[in-house]
Amino acid sequence: MHILVVDDEEKQRDLLAGFLKKKGYEVTTLASGREAIEKNRTEGFDLVILDLKMPEIDGIETMTKMKEIDPQTYFIILTGYGTVESAVEAMKVGAYDYLNKPINLDELELKIERIYEAQRLHQELEVLRNEVKEDSSFESFIAESEKMKEVLGFISRVAKSNSTVLILGQSGTGKELVARLIHQTSMRKNNRFIPISCAALPETLLESELFGYERGAFSGAEKRKLGKFELAHQGTLFLDEIGDLPISIQIKLLRVLQEFIFERLGSNTPISVDVRLISATNQDLKEKIADRTFREDLYYRLNVITIVLPTLKERKEDIKPLTEYFINKFSQKHNKPIRGISKIALNQFLRYDWPGNVRELENVIERAVVLCRRDLLEIRDIPLAVETGRQNYGAETLSDVAKEHIEMVLEKTDWNLSETAKRLGIHRNTLRLKIKEYGIKNE
């Protein structure tokens, strides 16, 4: 925290500055309100301790002009004998609190601690306003397959600790969902979960997002900003796509992970935080270490506990319940009365390899729900890639293959026999015989 002390009495300035520096605060002292206003145009302050009675410009006018420059600044007004009413007036126009002279230093320290917590709360509320409301029930975390049951069991043990966790898995496997589940089932669940993508931001912006900055720290920094580490205090910080973290940021992150102490950009004041770090990547970090694009020492700091997520192809038993969950979710979202999915379409889902994993399945079902004109998702509603994806074709005999292909075309044509026969290249009477032979029914 950067504190400005403004008082025309030199002894008072020196007393406060000495006390605050011993407590670890960054302190600047000035003798007049006019100097404070000018200094505030080029430098930001978390807190201004301001004498009420000063020559030329008094404390109230000084505070008013400084708040016009930076509305986020907090003020404590110092009052002498007979000026309490004026101090109360100052609070009405924006001061946080006031102190009577001679100053009780213990009382001052307590007020500063309250201001720091108020600043943190203000920043957290800003983040909350921009956050999408998360579903804490985690109903979409389907685990019918043995592999996912093993992952859930491991998560329940990991969540009880404060250890750093590295989540590995392909894109779309649910790495952030796992991170949120760890947080939500941990002792930190009542505090914040702060996610940030290391690949979504350029290097300079990523550094300021992680560690925060002071006003004037760089061009465009018009007001101070708390970083993700500060906002995640006593909670969890999730660094997604950690493999894309630039080397320069890797060095700074490594230093933070040693003691969880850092400085905002534009400040030399150390800030200590209590944060659980969870990171995730779809890349092979050992290959990146060999290529010298990822630091080996950082890898071992991050890789205290590792969770490897299976692909959707490796957890086929979860496709049907996931499909049902997403149909229900998007039917409600788009106000469509979809009651389920046809057997043929579901069979195609089970055959398809899902290179985009759960995220691809979710997107396919939302598209299908939007385009569906009936109360049942059918093969016609499914994208061509999924419809024709036969990497794991379940049918073994030639008659099985023929039956399933006829069923699929019948569904696409809405059981128009003439159109189906035309697409299959057979006579309509032959199609009727095949339908009877294979026991195909219009369900």
N, C-alpha and C positions, 0 to 999 in steps of 0.2 A: 504494500500500500504506500502510495506517495502522498505525503502530508505537507501542506504549506502552512507555516505559522506567520501571521501578519499582526505585528504589534509595534507601536512606536517606542516602547520601552525596551532597551537593549537587554537589560537583565532578565526581563520576562521571556524574551525570545530565546536567549541562551539557555535558560532553565528548561523550557519546554523542549527545545531542540535536543539538548543533552539527554533528557529522559527518554524521548521518543527514539532516538538513535540506539540507545542501550536496549530498547525493546525490539530492535530489528527493523524499524521503519525507515524508509527513505524520506529525508526531511529537507525542505527548502525554507529559508527565513527571509522575510522582507519587512521594511519599516513603515510602509504606507499603503493605503488602499489603491492609490494611483499606480504604484509599482506592481501590485498584485494583479490589477486588471490587465496591464500590459504584458505581464509574464504569462497570464492565462491565455493570451492570444496565440502563443507559440508552444505552450506546454500544458498538459492536462494534469489535474490533481484529483485523487480520490476523495480527499478531505481537506478543508481549509479551516484552521482554527483562527478565528478572526476577532480582534479587539473591537468592542462596540464604539468606544470613544477614541477617535483619532483626528488629527488636524486635516484640513482640506476636505477630505472625503471620509464620512463616518462608515461604520461597519455595515449598516443596512444598505446604503447606496452602493458600497463596494460589492456586497453579496448580490444585489439585484443585477448589476452590470456583469458580474462573473457568471451568473446563472444564464444570462442571455447568450453568453459565449458557449457554455457547457452546462446544460440543464441537469446532467447526471451528478454533478459535484455535490458533496455533502458539506454542511457548514455547522460548526460549533461556535457559538458567540460567547466571548469573554466579557463579563460585566463587573463593574465596580459598585461601590456602595451607592444606593439611590437610583440605579439604572435598571432594576429588574423589570419594571413595566416596559421599558424599551426593548429588553431582551425578549419578552413575551411577544411584543409586536413583531420582532424579527422572525420569530418562529411562525407567526401567521403568514409572513410573506416568503417562507421557504427554508428557514434554518431548521436543522434536525433537532438541536438542543442548545442549552446554554450552561455556563459554569460561572459561579461567583468567584471573584478574586478575594483572597489568595487561593490559587488553584489547588484542589485536592487531586494529586496525581493518580491515586488509585481510582478515584471516580472518573477521571479522564480516560484512563486505560479501559475501564468497563464500557464507557460510551463508545470508544473507538471499536471495541470488539463487536458491539451491537451494530455499528455502522457497517462493518465488514460483512456481517451476516445479512444485513438488509440489502447490500449491494449484490451479494450472491443470489438472494431470493429474487431480486429484480431481473437478473440475467436469466435465471431459471424460468421465470414466468414468460420471458420473451421467447425462449426455446419452446415452451409448452404451447404457446399460441400458434407456432408454426409446425407443430408436430401432428401427424395423423394419429388419431386415437387407436391405440393398440388393443388387440383382443388378448387379454391376460389369461383366458381360459385355454388357449392353445389347442382348440378343437381340431385345427387342421394338421396337427402333428400326429398323423396316422401311423400306428405301429402294429400291424397284424403280422408282418414278416418277422422271422427270428432275428435277422440282422438288425432291424430297427428296435426290436425289444432289447437286444443287447446294448444298443446305443443309449436307450432310455435308462436302463439299469446303471450304466456307467455315469450318465449325467447326474443321477440322483446321488451318487457317491461324490462326484467332483464338486457339486454345488455346495456341499457342506464346508469346503475349504476356501481359502483365499488365494489359492495357487493360480498362477498365470496359465491360461489355456490357449492352445493352438488348434483350430478346427480346420481340417483338410477335406477337400471334396470338390467335385466338378461344379461348374456353374449350374445353379438351379436346384441343388440338392438340399437347400434349406439351412445354410450355415448361419445366417443371421437369426433364424428361428431358434436354432439350437442355443445360440448365445443368449437370446432373450429368455429361453427356458431355464438356462443355468442361473441367470440373474434372478428370475422370478421365483425360483425355489431355493434361493440362498438367503443368508442373514441380511443381505443388502437390499432385499426386495422392496423395502419402503423408501429407498433412495433412488436416484436417477440411473437410467440406462441410456448412455449417450453413444450413438453409432456415428461413424465417419468413414467414408470410402477413401482409401489412399490413392485410388486411381482416378477419382472424379475431379480432383483439384490440381492445379499447377503447383510446383514446388514452393513458390513464395507464399501463395495463399494457404497451402496446407500447413506450413509452419505457424502462421498466425492463427489458423483455426485450432490447432492443437494447443498452443501455448498462450494465445491471447496477445494483446498489444496495448500500448498506451497511446493516447492522442498525440499525434505528431511523430509517431515512430517511423512512418513512411508516408509518402504522398498518398492522400486520400483517407488517411486515418484521422477522421475528424472527431472521433470520440473513442474513449477506451473501450475495450471489449475483453471479456473473460474468455479464455480458451476452453476447449473440451475437457482438458484435465481438471481445471478448476470446477467446471460445471458438474463433473462426475464425482466430485468429492464425496467419499463414503458410499459411493455407488459403483457402477461398472462402466468402463470405457471399452467400446468394441471397435477395433481397427480392422475393417474389411479390406480385402485385396492387399494385404500387407506386403506381398511380393513385389508390388509396384512402388513401394516407398523409396524415394530417392536416397542415395547414399548419404548426402549431407544431413537429411532428417534422421536417417538411421543412427548416425553418430549421436545426435542430440537425444533421440529416444533412448538409446542405450544408457546415457548418463542419467536420464530421468528414472529409468527402471532400477538403477542401483540404489537410490535413496528416496525416490519420488519427491524430488525437489527441483524446481525450475524457475526461470524468470520470464516474465512477459517481454515481448519485443519492445525495445525502447526503455527498459528498466533494468536496474541492477539489483533490485530487491528480490531475494529468494522467497519462493512460495512453496510451502509444504502441503502435500495432499495425501489422502488415503483413498486409493483407487484400485479396484481389481481390473486387470487388463485381460481382455479376451481378443485374440486376433484370428483371422481366417484368410485362406488363400486357396486358389485352384491350381497354383503353380507348384513345381517341384523345387523347393527352396535349396535342397542339396545341389541341384544342377546350377542354380543361380549363385551359390557359394563358389562352386568350381569355376564359374564364369566371372567371378569377382564383381557381381552385381548385387550381392547380398552378404552382409557381414556375418561371419560364422559366430562371433561372440554374441551378437544380437539374436541369432537363431536359437542358441542354447538358453538365452534369457526368456524367449517366448515359448520355447518348447518344453516347458516343465511338465505339462500334461497334454497329451495329444488325443483328439477325437477324430476319427476318420469316418466320413459319411458315405454310405453306399450309393451307387447310382440307382435310378428308378428301374433300370434293366435288371439290377441285382436284387430287387425287392418286389417282384411281380405280384406277390400276394397283397400288396398295398394299393395296387392300381384300382381295383373295384371299389374299395371303401373311399379312396381319395376322389374317384369319379363321382360317387354319390354325394360326398361332402361338397365338392365344387358345384355340382348341379344345384343343390339346395341353396348354396351361397349366392350364386349368380341369378337364380330364379327370383330370389327375394330382391336382389340389387336392381334387376331390370324389370321387376314386376311382371314376370312371365310364369304362367302356371305349368311348369315342366314337371312331370311326375317321375321321370327316370330316363333310361337309355335302352335302346333295343339290344337284343342279344347279339345281333350281327355287328352292330357298332362297337359294343363292348368287347367282342372277340377281336376286332381289329385293334382296339386299344391294347389288348393283352399280347398281340403279335408284334406290335411296333416296339422298336428299341428305345424310343424317347431320348435322343441325344441331348435335348434341352432339359431333361429330368422333370421334376415336379413342376417347375415354373412353366415348361412347355405344355404339360398336361393342363395346368390351370388356364393358360391362355387359349388353348384349343377349346376347352369346355366353355369358356366365356363367349368366344366367337360363335360356337354352336348354339348356345342358349339365345344369343341375340338374333341369329338368323333363323332359328327353328320356327316353323309356322304351325306346328301341332303341339301336343302335350307330351311328346316323346322324342328324344334325340335319336336321329336315324343316321344312316351312313351318308346320306346326301348332305347332312349338316357338318360333316367332318372334312377338314382340309385334305387335299389330294395326297400330300406327303404321308399322312397318317393312314389314309384309306388304302394306299398301295404299298405301305411298309410291311414287307413279309420276311423280315430278317429271321424271325423266330416262328415260322409258320407251324401251327399246332397240328394240322392234318397230316396223316402219314400215308394213307392209301390214295389211289387216284380217284376213287369214288368219293372219298371225304373232301378232297380238293374241289371236285366238280360240284358237290352239294353246297359247299360253303360259297363258292363263286356264284352259283345260281341264286342262292339266298341274298347275297349282297346286291346283285343286279336287280332282283325283284324289289328289294327295299328301296333302291335308288329310283326306280320307276313307279313307286307306289303301287306295285302289283299290277301294272299294266302289262298283260301277257303279250300283246302284240309288240309293244316297244321292247320288252325284255327279250323276246325271241329274236327280234331284229338285231339287238345289241350282241346277243350270243351267237348269232349267225346260224340259227336252227329254225325249223318250222314250228309254228305255234302248237301243233298237235304233239310234236316231239317234246316240247317244253312241258305240256300237261302230263305226259307219261313220266318225265323225269321228276316232276313235283310229287307225283303219286309214288314213284319208286323210292325216292329218298325220304318220303314222309315230311315234306316241307309244309309248314303251316303258316298262315298269315296271322301272326300274333300281335 
